[in-house]
Amino acid sequence: MPKARAKSDLPTKLCPVCQRPFSWRKKWADCWDEVKYCSDRCRRHRNQGNSSGQA
């Protein structure tokens, strides 16, 4: 059985809503190129921009 990859070796993206980095997940293996948001919450709030005051 192959060794697991270190989390730091996984690809990352920046969420356009909350501006936080998020890393690859196994459930996104088939669609990583289409993944844009780090969570369902950010996906739902994608049109509101960064109005929460968080950096």
Contacts in CASP RR format, 6 or more apart in sequence:
PFRMAT RR
TARGET T0000
AUTHOR 0000-0000-0000
METHOD contacts of the structure
MODEL  1
MPKARAKSDLPTKLCPVCQRPFSWRKKWADCWDEVKYCSDRCRRHRNQGN
SSGQA
7 23 0 8 1.000
10 23 0 8 1.000
10 24 0 8 1.000
11 23 0 8 1.000
11 24 0 8 1.000
11 32 0 8 1.000
12 21 0 8 1.000
12 22 0 8 1.000
12 23 0 8 1.000
12 24 0 8 1.000
13 21 0 8 1.000
13 22 0 8 1.000
13 35 0 8 1.000
13 36 0 8 1.000
13 38 0 8 1.000
14 20 0 8 1.000
14 21 0 8 1.000
14 22 0 8 1.000
15 21 0 8 1.000
15 22 0 8 1.000
15 36 0 8 1.000
15 37 0 8 1.000
15 38 0 8 1.000
15 39 0 8 1.000
15 42 0 8 1.000
16 36 0 8 1.000
16 37 0 8 1.000
16 46 0 8 1.000
17 37 0 8 1.000
17 38 0 8 1.000
17 42 0 8 1.000
17 43 0 8 1.000
17 45 0 8 1.000
17 46 0 8 1.000
17 48 0 8 1.000
17 49 0 8 1.000
17 50 0 8 1.000
18 38 0 8 1.000
18 42 0 8 1.000
18 50 0 8 1.000
18 52 0 8 1.000
18 54 0 8 1.000
19 50 0 8 1.000
19 54 0 8 1.000
19 55 0 8 1.000
20 38 0 8 1.000
22 38 0 8 1.000
22 39 0 8 1.000
24 32 0 8 1.000
28 35 0 8 1.000
36 43 0 8 1.000
37 43 0 8 1.000
37 46 0 8 1.000
END
